[in-house]
Amino acid sequence: MGYVYQDVDIPWLQKRTKPKRTRKAKQVAFTQQFGGIGAAIAAETGPSSKFPLTLLDSKVTLLVKRPKQLRSKKDKEEDEEVLVIDGIEFDGDDDVKFDVYITDEDVEEIGPENTEFVGSFAILGHSHSNMNMDKKIKTSLTLGITDLLEDLDAENDDSILVTLVPRSENVTITIQSIKIEFEKEE
């Protein structure tokens, strides 16, 4: 048929989100939170959790170590830095949702329009009443964070603050591990 469509710019394709607070403001808040000690010491003694984690009705914040800092532009083009939330387990009949944020604990003020918002995990429940099977579902979530770390000026950090906020009511979500890995770009 030979249709030729007009070339039109897509402005949102290259648009970057804006951080809620500046890097300097976050460092001051982080230092104050840990009694005036430096950010490097706070990172070693900061919030952490033992696995498996259980998400119920309140947010969970923990420090996740990064495997490598100060990557070159070539390294970033070859390998995407990803946040891997592994062993997400829940009842298959439940609607499950939680949001993931990095480098900020004050997530009530942050939405998808801000850089700190990494992504969401969402699954709709399935009911199979005629089948005798295990209702537990176990899966994982992988989220790219290379560009987010650049936008947040957190590329030099040896670990990042990860906050999980459950959005489902009366649902128990268990998480086996949270780590940062490198994934080859294809």
C-alpha positions as CSV (number, residue, x, y, z in Angstrom):
1,M,0.0,0.0,0.0
2,G,3.0,2.3,0.4
3,Y,2.0,4.5,3.3
4,V,4.6,6.9,4.5
5,Y,4.0,8.5,7.9
6,Q,5.2,11.9,8.9
7,D,8.3,11.9,11.1
8,V,7.3,13.4,14.4
9,D,9.5,14.1,17.5
10,I,8.7,12.2,20.6
11,P,9.7,14.6,23.4
12,W,9.2,12.2,26.3
13,L,11.5,9.6,24.8
14,Q,14.7,11.5,25.9
15,K,13.2,13.2,28.9
16,R,14.9,12.6,32.3
17,T,13.1,12.7,35.6
18,K,14.1,15.2,38.3
19,P,15.4,14.2,41.8
20,K,13.2,15.3,44.7
21,R,16.2,16.6,46.7
22,T,19.7,17.6,45.7
23,R,22.7,15.3,46.5
24,K,23.9,17.9,49.1
25,A,20.6,17.9,50.9
26,K,20.5,14.1,51.0
27,Q,24.0,14.0,52.5
28,V,23.1,16.5,55.2
29,A,19.9,14.5,56.1
30,F,21.8,11.2,56.1
31,T,24.5,12.6,58.4
32,Q,22.0,14.0,60.8
33,Q,20.1,10.8,60.9
34,F,23.2,8.9,62.2
35,G,24.0,11.4,65.0
36,G,26.4,13.7,63.0
37,I,28.8,10.9,61.9
38,G,30.1,11.0,58.3
39,A,28.3,9.4,55.4
40,A,31.0,6.7,55.0
41,I,30.7,5.5,58.5
42,A,26.9,5.8,58.3
43,A,26.9,3.5,55.2
44,E,28.7,0.8,57.2
45,T,26.4,1.0,60.2
46,G,23.2,2.1,58.4
47,P,19.9,0.3,58.1
48,S,20.1,-3.3,57.1
49,S,17.7,-6.2,57.3
50,K,18.1,-10.0,57.5
51,F,16.8,-12.1,54.8
52,P,14.2,-13.4,54.1
53,L,12.4,-10.0,54.3
54,T,8.7,-9.9,54.9
55,L,6.7,-7.0,53.5
56,L,3.3,-6.4,55.2
57,D,2.0,-2.9,55.7
58,S,5.1,-0.8,56.3
59,K,8.1,0.1,54.2
60,V,11.4,-1.6,54.5
61,T,14.7,0.3,53.9
62,L,18.1,-1.3,53.6
63,L,21.6,-0.7,52.3
64,V,22.7,-2.7,49.3
65,K,26.4,-2.9,48.4
66,R,27.4,-2.1,44.8
67,P,29.9,-4.5,43.2
68,K,31.9,-1.7,41.5
69,Q,32.0,2.1,41.6
70,L,33.3,4.7,39.1
71,R,32.6,2.8,35.9
72,S,33.8,4.3,32.6
73,K,31.4,5.3,29.9
74,K,32.5,2.2,27.9
75,D,31.8,0.0,30.9
76,K,28.3,1.5,31.2
77,E,27.6,0.9,27.5
78,E,28.6,-2.7,27.8
79,D,27.1,-3.6,31.1
80,E,23.8,-2.3,32.6
81,E,23.9,-2.0,36.4
82,V,20.7,-3.7,37.7
83,L,18.9,-4.1,41.0
84,V,17.8,-7.7,41.4
85,I,15.1,-8.5,43.9
86,D,15.1,-12.3,44.1
87,G,12.8,-14.9,45.6
88,I,9.7,-12.8,45.7
89,E,7.2,-15.2,47.2
90,F,3.4,-14.7,47.8
91,D,0.1,-16.4,47.7
92,G,-1.1,-16.9,44.1
93,D,-4.6,-15.8,44.9
94,D,-3.5,-12.3,46.1
95,D,-3.1,-9.1,44.2
96,V,0.5,-8.0,44.9
97,K,2.1,-4.7,44.4
98,F,5.1,-2.9,45.9
99,D,7.2,0.1,44.7
100,V,11.0,0.4,44.7
101,Y,13.0,3.6,45.5
102,I,16.7,4.2,45.8
103,T,18.8,6.8,47.8
104,D,15.9,8.2,49.8
105,E,13.9,7.1,52.8
106,D,11.2,9.9,52.6
107,V,9.2,8.1,49.9
108,E,5.8,9.6,50.8
109,E,6.8,12.7,48.9
110,I,8.2,10.8,45.9
111,G,6.3,9.6,42.9
112,P,7.0,8.1,39.5
113,E,7.9,11.5,38.2
114,N,11.0,11.6,40.4
115,T,14.3,10.0,39.7
116,E,14.4,8.1,43.1
117,F,11.5,5.9,41.9
118,V,13.0,2.8,40.3
119,G,9.9,0.9,39.4
120,S,7.0,-1.3,40.7
121,F,6.3,-5.0,41.0
122,A,2.6,-5.9,40.3
123,I,0.8,-9.2,39.9
124,L,-2.9,-9.9,39.7
125,G,-4.1,-12.9,41.7
126,H,-5.3,-16.1,40.0
127,S,-7.8,-18.5,41.4
128,H,-7.6,-22.1,40.3
129,S,-10.2,-23.8,42.5
130,N,-10.4,-27.0,40.5
131,M,-6.6,-27.7,40.6
132,N,-4.8,-29.2,43.6
133,M,-1.6,-27.3,43.4
134,D,0.7,-25.2,45.5
135,K,-0.7,-21.7,45.6
136,K,2.6,-20.0,46.4
137,I,4.3,-18.1,43.5
138,K,8.0,-17.4,43.5
139,T,9.6,-15.0,41.1
140,S,12.1,-12.1,40.8
141,L,12.3,-8.5,39.6
142,T,15.2,-6.9,37.8
143,L,15.4,-3.1,37.4
144,G,18.0,-1.1,35.5
145,I,19.7,1.6,37.6
146,T,22.7,2.8,35.6
147,D,21.0,6.0,34.4
148,L,19.3,6.6,37.8
149,L,22.6,6.5,39.6
150,E,24.0,9.1,37.1
151,D,20.9,11.3,37.6
152,L,21.1,11.1,41.4
153,D,24.9,11.7,41.3
154,A,25.4,8.5,43.2
155,E,27.8,6.7,40.9
156,N,30.7,7.0,43.5
157,D,28.7,5.4,46.3
158,D,29.8,2.0,47.5
159,S,26.2,1.1,48.5
160,I,22.8,2.5,47.9
161,L,19.7,2.9,50.1
162,V,16.8,0.7,48.7
163,T,13.3,1.2,50.0
164,L,10.4,-1.2,49.3
165,V,6.9,0.2,49.9
166,P,4.0,-2.4,49.8
167,R,0.9,-1.1,48.1
168,S,-1.2,-4.2,48.6
169,E,-3.4,-4.4,51.8
170,N,-3.3,-7.5,54.0
171,V,-0.9,-9.4,51.7
172,T,2.3,-11.0,52.9
173,I,5.3,-10.8,50.5
174,T,8.6,-12.6,51.3
175,I,11.8,-11.6,49.6
176,Q,14.9,-13.8,49.7
177,S,17.6,-11.4,48.6
178,I,18.3,-7.9,47.1
179,K,21.6,-7.4,45.2
180,I,23.1,-5.3,42.5
181,E,24.6,-7.0,39.5
182,F,25.8,-6.2,36.0
183,E,23.9,-7.4,33.0
184,K,25.4,-7.5,29.5
185,E,23.7,-5.1,27.0
186,E,22.5,-6.8,23.9
